[in-house]
Amino acid sequence: MLANEKTLSVNQRSKPAPQRETLQNALQQAYEDLGRAYYTYRFEEPVPELIEYFNRITTLKNQIAAGTVPTCPACGNPLSQGTRFCGVCGAKIS
């Protein structure tokens, strides 16, 4: 095998990484969308194993609405007291 063939072979193997990352991001988004849809449309009759998640989401939504939880000004992610950077979008918190 010639040197440039080896380089081509290595380059071909390294190219799927961005595609894999794109697919993983799409999968993560699909899970988030599924969870959001399930929470929204099955709220009255959740699967018993998911009640803990429903309660956590409802509590956070109520705290955010009441203004008792600091949120990221860039993305709205709930923040812990004293947080300097958002863990979701990386925005600096003043």
HURA-V648580 format. One record per backbone hydrogen bond with DSSP energy under -0.5 kcal/mol. NH is the residue of the N-H (numbers start at 1). CO is the residue of the C=O. If there is no record, write none. Layout:
BEGIN
nh->NH co->CO
nh->NH co->CO
END
This chain:
BEGIN
nh->6 co->2
nh->7 co->3
nh->8 co->4
nh->9 co->5
nh->10 co->6
nh->11 co->7
nh->12 co->8
nh->13 co->9
nh->14 co->10
nh->15 co->11
nh->16 co->12
nh->17 co->14
nh->18 co->15
nh->19 co->15
nh->20 co->16
nh->21 co->17
nh->22 co->18
nh->23 co->19
nh->24 co->20
nh->25 co->21
nh->26 co->22
nh->27 co->23
nh->28 co->24
nh->29 co->25
nh->30 co->26
nh->31 co->27
nh->32 co->28
nh->33 co->29
nh->34 co->30
nh->35 co->31
nh->36 co->32
nh->37 co->33
nh->38 co->34
nh->39 co->35
nh->40 co->36
nh->41 co->37
nh->42 co->38
nh->45 co->42
nh->46 co->43
nh->50 co->47
nh->51 co->48
nh->54 co->50
nh->55 co->51
nh->56 co->52
nh->57 co->53
nh->58 co->54
nh->59 co->55
nh->60 co->56
nh->61 co->57
nh->62 co->58
nh->63 co->59
nh->64 co->60
nh->65 co->61
nh->66 co->62
nh->67 co->63
nh->67 co->64
nh->68 co->63
nh->69 co->63
nh->70 co->68
nh->72 co->77
nh->76 co->72
nh->79 co->70
nh->83 co->80
nh->86 co->91
nh->90 co->86
nh->93 co->84
nh->94 co->92
END
